Amino acid sequence: MSFGEAISVCFSKYATFTGRAARPEYWYWVLFTVIASLVFVVIEVAVSIDAGRALDGIFTIATFVPSIAVAARRLHDTDRSGWWQLLCFIPVIGWILLLIWVCQRGTPGSNRFGSPA
């Protein structure tokens, strides 16, 4: 899956919390959101007005649901419930555990969340 395909899939599955997402789909989405946020911050600093802050806020709101959805699908690929994302509220240990899980290979073949992505 290419970078553009991953972004397209994530926006087309905007609020789809079912199914599975392969590692490239998830990590390309993360890369897209980080790069876009940095671009908006640079615009804010370069222009010295709050327009960049507004743009970044709008972007963050627009990508919030698809970010949660793709993370849920990524956890489904490792045969875990998307609700495990709530571990992000546990500082350090929760973050490390989630990072390990989203970096793992998906389960081979079908699992309780469907066939491989």
Biopython code that builds the backbone (N, CA, C, O; Angstrom):
import numpy as np
from Bio.PDB.StructureBuilder import StructureBuilder

atoms = [
    (1, "MET", "N", (0.848, -1.174, 0.000)),
    (1, "MET", "CA", (0.000, 0.000, 0.000)),
    (1, "MET", "C", (0.892, 1.235, 0.000)),
    (1, "MET", "O", (1.838, 1.338, 0.780)),
    (2, "SER", "N", (0.575, 2.155, -0.876)),
    (2, "SER", "CA", (1.364, 3.381, -0.970)),
    (2, "SER", "C", (0.827, 4.428, 0.007)),
    (2, "SER", "O", (-0.231, 4.256, 0.612)),
    (3, "PHE", "N", (1.585, 5.515, 0.142)),
    (3, "PHE", "CA", (1.214, 6.604, 1.032)),
    (3, "PHE", "C", (-0.155, 7.174, 0.655)),
    (3, "PHE", "O", (-1.028, 7.328, 1.509)),
    (4, "GLY", "N", (-0.332, 7.481, -0.622)),
    (4, "GLY", "CA", (-1.595, 8.061, -1.097)),
    (4, "GLY", "C", (-2.773, 7.117, -0.916)),
    (4, "GLY", "O", (-3.864, 7.541, -0.533)),
    (5, "GLU", "N", (-2.552, 5.836, -1.192)),
    (5, "GLU", "CA", (-3.627, 4.857, -1.016)),
    (5, "GLU", "C", (-4.056, 4.766, 0.446)),
    (5, "GLU", "O", (-5.246, 4.672, 0.748)),
    (6, "ALA", "N", (-3.080, 4.795, 1.346)),
    (6, "ALA", "CA", (-3.388, 4.706, 2.773)),
    (6, "ALA", "C", (-4.227, 5.894, 3.233)),
    (6, "ALA", "O", (-5.186, 5.726, 3.986)),
    (7, "ILE", "N", (-3.868, 7.091, 2.779)),
    (7, "ILE", "CA", (-4.627, 8.287, 3.156)),
    (7, "ILE", "C", (-6.035, 8.196, 2.591)),
    (7, "ILE", "O", (-7.006, 8.516, 3.275)),
    (8, "SER", "N", (-6.145, 7.760, 1.344)),
    (8, "SER", "CA", (-7.451, 7.617, 0.701)),
    (8, "SER", "C", (-8.320, 6.597, 1.432)),
    (8, "SER", "O", (-9.508, 6.833, 1.653)),
    (9, "VAL", "N", (-7.728, 5.466, 1.807)),
    (9, "VAL", "CA", (-8.481, 4.427, 2.523)),
    (9, "VAL", "C", (-8.955, 4.952, 3.872)),
    (9, "VAL", "O", (-10.102, 4.724, 4.257)),
    (10, "CYS", "N", (-8.091, 5.647, 4.587)),
    (10, "CYS", "CA", (-8.468, 6.149, 5.908)),
    (10, "CYS", "C", (-9.585, 7.180, 5.823)),
    (10, "CYS", "O", (-10.472, 7.195, 6.676)),
    (11, "PHE", "N", (-9.558, 8.042, 4.809)),
    (11, "PHE", "CA", (-10.645, 9.003, 4.663)),
    (11, "PHE", "C", (-11.920, 8.331, 4.151)),
    (11, "PHE", "O", (-13.021, 8.742, 4.517)),
    (12, "SER", "N", (-11.784, 7.298, 3.307)),
    (12, "SER", "CA", (-12.989, 6.614, 2.820)),
    (12, "SER", "C", (-13.621, 5.758, 3.918)),
    (12, "SER", "O", (-14.828, 5.516, 3.898)),
    (13, "LYS", "N", (-12.818, 5.303, 4.866)),
    (13, "LYS", "CA", (-13.337, 4.558, 6.022)),
    (13, "LYS", "C", (-13.348, 5.489, 7.238)),
    (13, "LYS", "O", (-12.908, 5.108, 8.322)),
    (14, "TYR", "N", (-13.847, 6.689, 7.050)),
    (14, "TYR", "CA", (-13.777, 7.765, 8.037)),
    (14, "TYR", "C", (-14.159, 7.322, 9.439)),
    (14, "TYR", "O", (-13.431, 7.602, 10.391)),
    (15, "ALA", "N", (-15.268, 6.645, 9.582)),
    (15, "ALA", "CA", (-15.735, 6.216, 10.899)),
    (15, "ALA", "C", (-16.024, 4.719, 10.911)),
    (15, "ALA", "O", (-16.963, 4.267, 11.566)),
    (16, "THR", "N", (-15.210, 3.950, 10.182)),
    (16, "THR", "CA", (-15.379, 2.505, 10.135)),
    (16, "THR", "C", (-14.478, 1.868, 11.182)),
    (16, "THR", "O", (-13.253, 1.874, 11.059)),
    (17, "PHE", "N", (-15.105, 1.324, 12.206)),
    (17, "PHE", "CA", (-14.362, 0.732, 13.302)),
    (17, "PHE", "C", (-14.329, -0.788, 13.203)),
    (17, "PHE", "O", (-13.860, -1.456, 14.124)),
    (18, "THR", "N", (-14.817, -1.336, 12.109)),
    (18, "THR", "CA", (-14.808, -2.778, 11.905)),
    (18, "THR", "C", (-13.761, -3.120, 10.860)),
    (18, "THR", "O", (-13.368, -2.274, 10.056)),
    (19, "GLY", "N", (-13.319, -4.355, 10.878)),
    (19, "GLY", "CA", (-12.327, -4.799, 9.926)),
    (19, "GLY", "C", (-10.920, -4.656, 10.464)),
    (19, "GLY", "O", (-10.704, -4.445, 11.658)),
    (20, "ARG", "N", (-9.969, -4.776, 9.555)),
    (20, "ARG", "CA", (-8.565, -4.774, 9.942)),
    (20, "ARG", "C", (-7.776, -3.792, 9.093)),
    (20, "ARG", "O", (-8.129, -3.529, 7.943)),
    (21, "ALA", "N", (-6.706, -3.250, 9.663)),
    (21, "ALA", "CA", (-5.815, -2.339, 8.939)),
    (21, "ALA", "C", (-4.388, -2.868, 9.065)),
    (21, "ALA", "O", (-3.917, -3.149, 10.167)),
    (22, "ALA", "N", (-3.717, -2.998, 7.945)),
    (22, "ALA", "CA", (-2.336, -3.453, 7.945)),
    (22, "ALA", "C", (-1.418, -2.352, 8.481)),
    (22, "ALA", "O", (-1.815, -1.192, 8.589)),
    (23, "ARG", "N", (-0.201, -2.734, 8.808)),
    (23, "ARG", "CA", (0.752, -1.762, 9.350)),
    (23, "ARG", "C", (0.985, -0.572, 8.431)),
    (23, "ARG", "O", (0.994, 0.561, 8.913)),
    (24, "PRO", "N", (1.177, -0.777, 7.105)),
    (24, "PRO", "CA", (1.411, 0.409, 6.253)),
    (24, "PRO", "C", (0.260, 1.406, 6.277)),
    (24, "PRO", "O", (0.480, 2.617, 6.280)),
    (25, "GLU", "N", (-0.962, 0.898, 6.293)),
    (25, "GLU", "CA", (-2.115, 1.806, 6.323)),
    (25, "GLU", "C", (-2.072, 2.663, 7.586)),
    (25, "GLU", "O", (-2.269, 3.877, 7.522)),
    (26, "TYR", "N", (-1.820, 2.045, 8.711)),
    (26, "TYR", "CA", (-1.784, 2.772, 9.977)),
    (26, "TYR", "C", (-0.620, 3.769, 10.024)),
    (26, "TYR", "O", (-0.818, 4.939, 10.352)),
    (27, "TRP", "N", (0.591, 3.308, 9.699)),
    (27, "TRP", "CA", (1.771, 4.164, 9.851)),
    (27, "TRP", "C", (1.821, 5.282, 8.819)),
    (27, "TRP", "O", (2.319, 6.368, 9.113)),
    (28, "TYR", "N", (1.309, 5.031, 7.605)),
    (28, "TYR", "CA", (1.226, 6.122, 6.633)),
    (28, "TYR", "C", (0.220, 7.178, 7.099)),
    (28, "TYR", "O", (0.429, 8.370, 6.874)),
    (29, "TRP", "N", (-0.858, 6.756, 7.739)),
    (29, "TRP", "CA", (-1.822, 7.710, 8.277)),
    (29, "TRP", "C", (-1.170, 8.546, 9.379)),
    (29, "TRP", "O", (-1.337, 9.765, 9.419)),
    (30, "VAL", "N", (-0.432, 7.892, 10.266)),
    (30, "VAL", "CA", (0.258, 8.618, 11.337)),
    (30, "VAL", "C", (1.248, 9.612, 10.731)),
    (30, "VAL", "O", (1.313, 10.761, 11.168)),
    (31, "LEU", "N", (2.013, 9.186, 9.738)),
    (31, "LEU", "CA", (2.968, 10.074, 9.078)),
    (31, "LEU", "C", (2.255, 11.268, 8.451)),
    (31, "LEU", "O", (2.720, 12.400, 8.583)),
    (32, "PHE", "N", (1.144, 11.035, 7.780)),
    (32, "PHE", "CA", (0.360, 12.107, 7.168)),
    (32, "PHE", "C", (-0.099, 13.124, 8.203)),
    (32, "PHE", "O", (0.046, 14.328, 7.995)),
    (33, "THR", "N", (-0.651, 12.649, 9.320)),
    (33, "THR", "CA", (-1.168, 13.583, 10.322)),
    (33, "THR", "C", (-0.046, 14.377, 10.985)),
    (33, "THR", "O", (-0.217, 15.559, 11.283)),
    (34, "VAL", "N", (1.101, 13.738, 11.217)),
    (34, "VAL", "CA", (2.229, 14.453, 11.831)),
    (34, "VAL", "C", (2.771, 15.514, 10.877)),
    (34, "VAL", "O", (2.996, 16.653, 11.285)),
    (35, "ILE", "N", (2.983, 15.154, 9.619)),
    (35, "ILE", "CA", (3.522, 16.108, 8.644)),
    (35, "ILE", "C", (2.560, 17.278, 8.446)),
    (35, "ILE", "O", (2.985, 18.433, 8.431)),
    (36, "ALA", "N", (1.265, 16.985, 8.293)),
    (36, "ALA", "CA", (0.293, 18.054, 8.088)),
    (36, "ALA", "C", (0.234, 18.983, 9.301)),
    (36, "ALA", "O", (0.148, 20.201, 9.140)),
    (37, "SER", "N", (0.277, 18.431, 10.495)),
    (37, "SER", "CA", (0.263, 19.271, 11.701)),
    (37, "SER", "C", (1.499, 20.154, 11.765)),
    (37, "SER", "O", (1.407, 21.327, 12.126)),
    (38, "LEU", "N", (2.653, 19.600, 11.416)),
    (38, "LEU", "CA", (3.882, 20.399, 11.411)),
    (38, "LEU", "C", (3.817, 21.523, 10.387)),
    (38, "LEU", "O", (4.286, 22.632, 10.642)),
    (39, "VAL", "N", (3.240, 21.235, 9.236)),
    (39, "VAL", "CA", (3.084, 22.269, 8.209)),
    (39, "VAL", "C", (2.222, 23.404, 8.728)),
    (39, "VAL", "O", (2.547, 24.573, 8.520)),
    (40, "PHE", "N", (1.128, 23.077, 9.400)),
    (40, "PHE", "CA", (0.260, 24.121, 9.948)),
    (40, "PHE", "C", (0.956, 24.925, 11.042)),
    (40, "PHE", "O", (0.742, 26.133, 11.148)),
    (41, "VAL", "N", (1.773, 24.284, 11.844)),
    (41, "VAL", "CA", (2.522, 24.998, 12.885)),
    (41, "VAL", "C", (3.536, 25.936, 12.245)),
    (41, "VAL", "O", (3.694, 27.071, 12.694)),
    (42, "VAL", "N", (4.226, 25.480, 11.201)),
    (42, "VAL", "CA", (5.189, 26.330, 10.497)),
    (42, "VAL", "C", (4.486, 27.531, 9.883)),
    (42, "VAL", "O", (5.006, 28.646, 9.924)),
    (43, "ILE", "N", (3.309, 27.309, 9.316)),
    (43, "ILE", "CA", (2.539, 28.425, 8.747)),
    (43, "ILE", "C", (2.199, 29.430, 9.841)),
    (43, "ILE", "O", (2.309, 30.639, 9.638)),
    (44, "GLU", "N", (1.787, 28.928, 10.996)),
    (44, "GLU", "CA", (1.450, 29.819, 12.109)),
    (44, "GLU", "C", (2.650, 30.658, 12.523)),
    (44, "GLU", "O", (2.524, 31.864, 12.733)),
    (45, "VAL", "N", (3.803, 30.029, 12.640)),
    (45, "VAL", "CA", (5.001, 30.756, 13.063)),
    (45, "VAL", "C", (5.438, 31.735, 11.978)),
    (45, "VAL", "O", (5.824, 32.862, 12.290)),
    (46, "ALA", "N", (5.384, 31.329, 10.717)),
    (46, "ALA", "CA", (5.838, 32.189, 9.625)),
    (46, "ALA", "C", (4.943, 33.406, 9.436)),
    (46, "ALA", "O", (5.436, 34.496, 9.144)),
    (47, "VAL", "N", (3.656, 33.235, 9.596)),
    (47, "VAL", "CA", (2.724, 34.321, 9.357)),
    (47, "VAL", "C", (2.508, 35.158, 10.609)),
    (47, "VAL", "O", (2.071, 36.306, 10.523)),
    (48, "SER", "N", (2.808, 34.599, 11.753)),
    (48, "SER", "CA", (2.665, 35.281, 13.052)),
    (48, "SER", "C", (1.243, 35.725, 13.354)),
    (48, "SER", "O", (1.018, 36.765, 13.973)),
    (49, "ILE", "N", (0.299, 34.927, 12.910)),
    (49, "ILE", "CA", (-1.094, 35.181, 13.279)),
    (49, "ILE", "C", (-1.688, 33.853, 13.748)),
    (49, "ILE", "O", (-1.057, 32.801, 13.641)),
    (50, "ASP", "N", (-2.886, 33.921, 14.257)),
    (50, "ASP", "CA", (-3.528, 32.720, 14.764)),
    (50, "ASP", "C", (-4.220, 31.899, 13.681)),
    (50, "ASP", "O", (-4.927, 30.942, 13.997)),
    (51, "ALA", "N", (-4.033, 32.249, 12.424)),
    (51, "ALA", "CA", (-4.648, 31.483, 11.340)),
    (51, "ALA", "C", (-4.107, 30.056, 11.310)),
    (51, "ALA", "O", (-4.857, 29.109, 11.074)),
    (52, "GLY", "N", (-2.826, 29.907, 11.546)),
    (52, "GLY", "CA", (-2.236, 28.565, 11.572)),
    (52, "GLY", "C", (-2.795, 27.734, 12.693)),
    (52, "GLY", "O", (-3.014, 26.533, 12.537)),
    (53, "ARG", "N", (-3.028, 28.361, 13.820)),
    (53, "ARG", "CA", (-3.619, 27.659, 14.953)),
    (53, "ARG", "C", (-5.030, 27.204, 14.608)),
    (53, "ARG", "O", (-5.445, 26.101, 14.963)),
    (54, "ALA", "N", (-5.750, 28.058, 13.921)),
    (54, "ALA", "CA", (-7.105, 27.693, 13.506)),
    (54, "ALA", "C", (-7.063, 26.565, 12.486)),
    (54, "ALA", "O", (-7.861, 25.631, 12.558)),
    (55, "LEU", "N", (-6.141, 26.648, 11.541)),
    (55, "LEU", "CA", (-6.015, 25.591, 10.537)),
    (55, "LEU", "C", (-5.638, 24.264, 11.178)),
    (55, "LEU", "O", (-6.199, 23.223, 10.834)),
    (56, "ASP", "N", (-4.697, 24.296, 12.100)),
    (56, "ASP", "CA", (-4.286, 23.071, 12.778)),
    (56, "ASP", "C", (-5.427, 22.503, 13.611)),
    (56, "ASP", "O", (-5.606, 21.287, 13.672)),
    (57, "GLY", "N", (-6.186, 23.362, 14.242)),
    (57, "GLY", "CA", (-7.334, 22.911, 15.024)),
    (57, "GLY", "C", (-8.396, 22.252, 14.159)),
    (57, "GLY", "O", (-8.949, 21.213, 14.518)),
    (58, "ILE", "N", (-8.673, 22.868, 13.015)),
    (58, "ILE", "CA", (-9.641, 22.291, 12.081)),
    (58, "ILE", "C", (-9.138, 20.953, 11.566)),
    (58, "ILE", "O", (-9.903, 19.992, 11.474)),
    (59, "PHE", "N", (-7.857, 20.885, 11.230)),
    (59, "PHE", "CA", (-7.272, 19.631, 10.746)),
    (59, "PHE", "C", (-7.346, 18.551, 11.821)),
    (59, "PHE", "O", (-7.679, 17.403, 11.528)),
    (60, "THR", "N", (-7.041, 18.912, 13.051)),
    (60, "THR", "CA", (-7.075, 17.947, 14.147)),
    (60, "THR", "C", (-8.486, 17.418, 14.362)),
    (60, "THR", "O", (-8.680, 16.219, 14.563)),
    (61, "ILE", "N", (-9.468, 18.308, 14.322)),
    (61, "ILE", "CA", (-10.861, 17.875, 14.480)),
    (61, "ILE", "C", (-11.276, 16.982, 13.308)),
    (61, "ILE", "O", (-11.963, 15.980, 13.502)),
    (62, "ALA", "N", (-10.858, 17.347, 12.093)),
    (62, "ALA", "CA", (-11.235, 16.578, 10.903)),
    (62, "ALA", "C", (-10.605, 15.192, 10.881)),
    (62, "ALA", "O", (-11.180, 14.271, 10.301)),
    (63, "THR", "N", (-9.444, 15.019, 11.494)),
    (63, "THR", "CA", (-8.752, 13.726, 11.457)),
    (63, "THR", "C", (-8.859, 12.955, 12.763)),
    (63, "THR", "O", (-8.270, 11.880, 12.884)),
    (64, "PHE", "N", (-9.586, 13.465, 13.736)),
    (64, "PHE", "CA", (-9.701, 12.794, 15.026)),
    (64, "PHE", "C", (-10.413, 11.442, 14.908)),
    (64, "PHE", "O", (-9.892, 10.423, 15.362)),
    (65, "VAL", "N", (-11.592, 11.436, 14.305)),
    (65, "VAL", "CA", (-12.357, 10.188, 14.176)),
    (65, "VAL", "C", (-11.645, 9.175, 13.293)),
    (65, "VAL", "O", (-11.557, 8.009, 13.678)),
    (66, "PRO", "N", (-11.125, 9.564, 12.112)),
    (66, "PRO", "CA", (-10.425, 8.551, 11.321)),
    (66, "PRO", "C", (-9.160, 8.025, 12.009)),
    (66, "PRO", "O", (-8.765, 6.881, 11.782)),
    (67, "SER", "N", (-8.530, 8.842, 12.839)),
    (67, "SER", "CA", (-7.347, 8.370, 13.562)),
    (67, "SER", "C", (-7.717, 7.291, 14.577)),
    (67, "SER", "O", (-7.012, 6.292, 14.719)),
    (68, "ILE", "N", (-8.814, 7.501, 15.271)),
    (68, "ILE", "CA", (-9.273, 6.491, 16.221)),
    (68, "ILE", "C", (-9.724, 5.234, 15.475)),
    (68, "ILE", "O", (-9.465, 4.116, 15.920)),
    (69, "ALA", "N", (-10.397, 5.423, 14.343)),
    (69, "ALA", "CA", (-10.895, 4.288, 13.564)),
    (69, "ALA", "C", (-9.757, 3.442, 13.015)),
    (69, "ALA", "O", (-9.806, 2.216, 13.108)),
    (70, "VAL", "N", (-8.734, 4.070, 12.445)),
    (70, "VAL", "CA", (-7.630, 3.288, 11.880)),
    (70, "VAL", "C", (-6.832, 2.606, 12.994)),
    (70, "VAL", "O", (-6.312, 1.509, 12.792)),
    (71, "ALA", "N", (-6.730, 3.233, 14.150)),
    (71, "ALA", "CA", (-6.050, 2.587, 15.277)),
    (71, "ALA", "C", (-6.854, 1.383, 15.764)),
    (71, "ALA", "O", (-6.276, 0.357, 16.121)),
    (72, "ALA", "N", (-8.167, 1.500, 15.781)),
    (72, "ALA", "CA", (-9.004, 0.357, 16.173)),
    (72, "ALA", "C", (-8.840, -0.783, 15.178)),
    (72, "ALA", "O", (-8.709, -1.942, 15.572)),
    (73, "ARG", "N", (-8.845, -0.455, 13.884)),
    (73, "ARG", "CA", (-8.659, -1.497, 12.872)),
    (73, "ARG", "C", (-7.271, -2.114, 12.961)),
    (73, "ARG", "O", (-7.104, -3.308, 12.713)),
    (74, "ARG", "N", (-6.266, -1.300, 13.316)),
    (74, "ARG", "CA", (-4.907, -1.829, 13.474)),
    (74, "ARG", "C", (-4.853, -2.804, 14.644)),
    (74, "ARG", "O", (-4.239, -3.866, 14.538)),
    (75, "LEU", "N", (-5.490, -2.453, 15.755)),
    (75, "LEU", "CA", (-5.538, -3.369, 16.893)),
    (75, "LEU", "C", (-6.320, -4.629, 16.538)),
    (75, "LEU", "O", (-5.976, -5.719, 16.995)),
    (76, "HIS", "N", (-7.368, -4.491, 15.730)),
    (76, "HIS", "CA", (-8.106, -5.668, 15.279)),
    (76, "HIS", "C", (-7.194, -6.603, 14.492)),
    (76, "HIS", "O", (-7.329, -7.823, 14.580)),
    (77, "ASP", "N", (-6.274, -6.042, 13.730)),
    (77, "ASP", "CA", (-5.357, -6.862, 12.936)),
    (77, "ASP", "C", (-4.464, -7.716, 13.840)),
    (77, "ASP", "O", (-4.019, -8.790, 13.435)),
    (78, "THR", "N", (-4.204, -7.247, 15.051)),
    (78, "THR", "CA", (-3.407, -8.017, 16.007)),
    (78, "THR", "C", (-4.307, -8.823, 16.943)),
    (78, "THR", "O", (-3.847, -9.331, 17.966)),
    (79, "ASP", "N", (-5.595, -8.941, 16.592)),
    (79, "ASP", "CA", (-6.596, -9.706, 17.338)),
    (79, "ASP", "C", (-6.865, -9.123, 18.726)),
    (79, "ASP", "O", (-7.052, -9.857, 19.697)),
    (80, "ARG", "N", (-6.880, -7.805, 18.799)),
    (80, "ARG", "CA", (-7.221, -7.100, 20.042)),
    (80, "ARG", "C", (-8.381, -6.148, 19.769)),
    (80, "ARG", "O", (-8.558, -5.670, 18.649)),
    (81, "SER", "N", (-9.147, -5.888, 20.782)),
    (81, "SER", "CA", (-10.268, -4.964, 20.661)),
    (81, "SER", "C", (-9.758, -3.532, 20.493)),
    (81, "SER", "O", (-8.707, -3.172, 21.024)),
    (82, "GLY", "N", (-10.505, -2.731, 19.758)),
    (82, "GLY", "CA", (-10.158, -1.327, 19.595)),
    (82, "GLY", "C", (-10.248, -0.545, 20.895)),
    (82, "GLY", "O", (-9.666, 0.532, 21.018)),
    (83, "TRP", "N", (-10.973, -1.084, 21.859)),
    (83, "TRP", "CA", (-11.104, -0.420, 23.157)),
    (83, "TRP", "C", (-9.775, -0.351, 23.899)),
    (83, "TRP", "O", (-9.640, 0.432, 24.839)),
    (84, "TRP", "N", (-8.789, -1.156, 23.497)),
    (84, "TRP", "CA", (-7.470, -1.093, 24.134)),
    (84, "TRP", "C", (-6.806, 0.261, 23.913)),
    (84, "TRP", "O", (-5.814, 0.573, 24.572)),
    (85, "GLN", "N", (-7.330, 1.063, 23.005)),
    (85, "GLN", "CA", (-6.789, 2.418, 22.798)),
    (85, "GLN", "C", (-6.904, 3.269, 24.050)),
    (85, "GLN", "O", (-6.174, 4.246, 24.210)),
    (86, "LEU", "N", (-7.810, 2.906, 24.930)),
    (86, "LEU", "CA", (-7.968, 3.657, 26.174)),
    (86, "LEU", "C", (-6.717, 3.590, 27.044)),
    (86, "LEU", "O", (-6.579, 4.358, 27.996)),
    (87, "LEU", "N", (-5.810, 2.676, 26.723)),
    (87, "LEU", "CA", (-4.537, 2.620, 27.444)),
    (87, "LEU", "C", (-3.726, 3.900, 27.269)),
    (87, "LEU", "O", (-2.813, 4.166, 28.050)),
    (88, "CYS", "N", (-4.048, 4.685, 26.264)),
    (88, "CYS", "CA", (-3.311, 5.939, 26.055)),
    (88, "CYS", "C", (-3.485, 6.892, 27.225)),
    (88, "CYS", "O", (-2.701, 7.829, 27.379)),
    (89, "PHE", "N", (-4.498, 6.668, 28.054)),
    (89, "PHE", "CA", (-4.710, 7.517, 29.228)),
    (89, "PHE", "C", (-3.847, 7.103, 30.412)),
    (89, "PHE", "O", (-3.833, 7.778, 31.442)),
    (90, "ILE", "N", (-3.123, 5.988, 30.266)),
    (90, "ILE", "CA", (-2.173, 5.567, 31.295)),
    (90, "ILE", "C", (-0.794, 6.022, 30.829)),
    (90, "ILE", "O", (-0.253, 5.466, 29.873)),
    (91, "PRO", "N", (-0.220, 7.018, 31.485)),
    (91, "PRO", "CA", (1.059, 7.561, 31.023)),
    (91, "PRO", "C", (2.159, 6.497, 30.945)),
    (91, "PRO", "O", (2.221, 5.581, 31.765)),
    (92, "VAL", "N", (2.984, 6.640, 29.981)),
    (92, "VAL", "CA", (4.190, 5.869, 29.683)),
    (92, "VAL", "C", (3.893, 4.388, 29.457)),
    (92, "VAL", "O", (4.067, 3.908, 28.337)),
    (93, "ILE", "N", (3.462, 3.660, 30.453)),
    (93, "ILE", "CA", (3.263, 2.220, 30.307)),
    (93, "ILE", "C", (2.190, 1.925, 29.262)),
    (93, "ILE", "O", (2.378, 1.050, 28.418)),
    (94, "GLY", "N", (1.082, 2.635, 29.308)),
    (94, "GLY", "CA", (0.023, 2.450, 28.322)),
    (94, "GLY", "C", (0.491, 2.796, 26.922)),
    (94, "GLY", "O", (0.180, 2.093, 25.960)),
    (95, "TRP", "N", (1.240, 3.886, 26.814)),
    (95, "TRP", "CA", (1.751, 4.309, 25.502)),
    (95, "TRP", "C", (2.709, 3.280, 24.924)),
    (95, "TRP", "O", (2.644, 2.962, 23.737)),
    (96, "ILE", "N", (3.593, 2.763, 25.759)),
    (96, "ILE", "CA", (4.577, 1.771, 25.297)),
    (96, "ILE", "C", (3.866, 0.505, 24.844)),
    (96, "ILE", "O", (4.200, -0.052, 23.798)),
    (97, "LEU", "N", (2.896, 0.045, 25.616)),
    (97, "LEU", "CA", (2.161, -1.164, 25.262)),
    (97, "LEU", "C", (1.420, -0.992, 23.943)),
    (97, "LEU", "O", (1.449, -1.883, 23.094)),
    (98, "LEU", "N", (0.756, 0.150, 23.765)),
    (98, "LEU", "CA", (0.066, 0.407, 22.499)),
    (98, "LEU", "C", (1.041, 0.474, 21.330)),
    (98, "LEU", "O", (0.750, -0.040, 20.250)),
    (99, "LEU", "N", (2.189, 1.100, 21.539)),
    (99, "LEU", "CA", (3.189, 1.185, 20.479)),
    (99, "LEU", "C", (3.678, -0.205, 20.076)),
    (99, "LEU", "O", (3.840, -0.489, 18.890)),
    (100, "ILE", "N", (3.910, -1.055, 21.049)),
    (100, "ILE", "CA", (4.333, -2.431, 20.745)),
    (100, "ILE", "C", (3.258, -3.148, 19.939)),
    (100, "ILE", "O", (3.562, -3.826, 18.958)),
    (101, "TRP", "N", (2.000, -3.000, 20.352)),
    (101, "TRP", "CA", (0.918, -3.698, 19.660)),
    (101, "TRP", "C", (0.718, -3.219, 18.229)),
    (101, "TRP", "O", (0.497, -4.038, 17.338)),
    (102, "VAL", "N", (0.788, -1.914, 17.986)),
    (102, "VAL", "CA", (0.571, -1.429, 16.613)),
    (102, "VAL", "C", (1.773, -1.721, 15.718)),
    (102, "VAL", "O", (1.660, -1.669, 14.493)),
    (103, "CYS", "N", (2.921, -2.027, 16.321)),
    (103, "CYS", "CA", (4.099, -2.393, 15.536)),
    (103, "CYS", "C", (4.139, -3.881, 15.195)),
    (103, "CYS", "O", (4.863, -4.291, 14.288)),
    (104, "GLN", "N", (3.373, -4.681, 15.910)),
    (104, "GLN", "CA", (3.376, -6.120, 15.674)),
    (104, "GLN", "C", (2.745, -6.472, 14.338)),
    (104, "GLN", "O", (1.932, -5.727, 13.791)),
    (105, "ARG", "N", (3.145, -7.635, 13.830)),
    (105, "ARG", "CA", (2.493, -8.156, 12.638)),
    (105, "ARG", "C", (1.071, -8.557, 12.984)),
    (105, "ARG", "O", (0.770, -8.927, 14.119)),
    (106, "GLY", "N", (0.208, -8.477, 11.994)),
    (106, "GLY", "CA", (-1.166, -8.917, 12.187)),
    (106, "GLY", "C", (-1.230, -10.428, 12.273)),
    (106, "GLY", "O", (-0.301, -11.119, 11.856)),
    (107, "THR", "N", (-2.314, -10.938, 12.808)),
    (107, "THR", "CA", (-2.468, -12.383, 12.890)),
    (107, "THR", "C", (-2.641, -12.941, 11.484)),
    (107, "THR", "O", (-3.377, -12.379, 10.673)),
    (108, "PRO", "N", (-1.962, -14.046, 11.199)),
    (108, "PRO", "CA", (-2.101, -14.630, 9.856)),
    (108, "PRO", "C", (-3.493, -15.236, 9.688)),
    (108, "PRO", "O", (-4.057, -15.798, 10.627)),
    (109, "GLY", "N", (-4.023, -15.115, 8.510)),
    (109, "GLY", "CA", (-5.353, -15.646, 8.243)),
    (109, "GLY", "C", (-6.434, -14.820, 8.907)),
    (109, "GLY", "O", (-6.191, -13.708, 9.376)),
    (110, "SER", "N", (-7.608, -15.370, 8.938)),
    (110, "SER", "CA", (-8.739, -14.667, 9.536)),
    (110, "SER", "C", (-8.673, -14.736, 11.058)),
    (110, "SER", "O", (-8.173, -15.704, 11.631)),
    (111, "ASN", "N", (-9.183, -13.697, 11.692)),
    (111, "ASN", "CA", (-9.363, -13.713, 13.136)),
    (111, "ASN", "C", (-10.787, -13.264, 13.424)),
    (111, "ASN", "O", (-11.594, -13.162, 12.500)),
    (112, "ARG", "N", (-11.109, -12.998, 14.664)),
    (112, "ARG", "CA", (-12.491, -12.659, 15.016)),
    (112, "ARG", "C", (-12.957, -11.323, 14.432)),
    (112, "ARG", "O", (-14.143, -11.000, 14.496)),
    (113, "PHE", "N", (-12.023, -10.541, 13.858)),
    (113, "PHE", "CA", (-12.377, -9.255, 13.275)),
    (113, "PHE", "C", (-12.433, -9.284, 11.751)),
    (113, "PHE", "O", (-12.678, -8.256, 11.119)),
    (114, "GLY", "N", (-12.209, -10.441, 11.164)),
    (114, "GLY", "CA", (-12.317, -10.568, 9.711)),
    (114, "GLY", "C", (-11.043, -11.111, 9.085)),
    (114, "GLY", "O", (-10.136, -11.586, 9.768)),
    (115, "SER", "N", (-11.008, -11.023, 7.763)),
    (115, "SER", "CA", (-9.861, -11.509, 7.014)),
    (115, "SER", "C", (-8.778, -10.425, 6.986)),
    (115, "SER", "O", (-9.052, -9.254, 7.250)),
    (116, "PRO", "N", (-7.548, -10.829, 6.665)),
    (116, "PRO", "CA", (-6.446, -9.845, 6.654)),
    (116, "PRO", "C", (-6.704, -8.689, 5.694)),
    (116, "PRO", "O", (-7.366, -8.840, 4.667)),
    (117, "ALA", "N", (-6.163, -7.534, 6.060)),
    (117, "ALA", "CA", (-6.321, -6.325, 5.235)),
    (117, "ALA", "C", (-5.500, -6.440, 3.977)),
    (117, "ALA", "O", (-5.500, -5.525, 3.153)),
]
sb = StructureBuilder()
sb.init_structure("model")
sb.init_model(0)
sb.init_chain("A")
sb.init_seg("    ")
for serial, (resi, resn, name, xyz) in enumerate(atoms, 1):
    if name == "N":
        sb.init_residue(resn, " ", resi, " ")
    sb.init_atom(name, np.array(xyz, "f"), 0.0, 1.0, " ", f" {name:<3s}", serial, name[0])
structure = sb.get_structure()
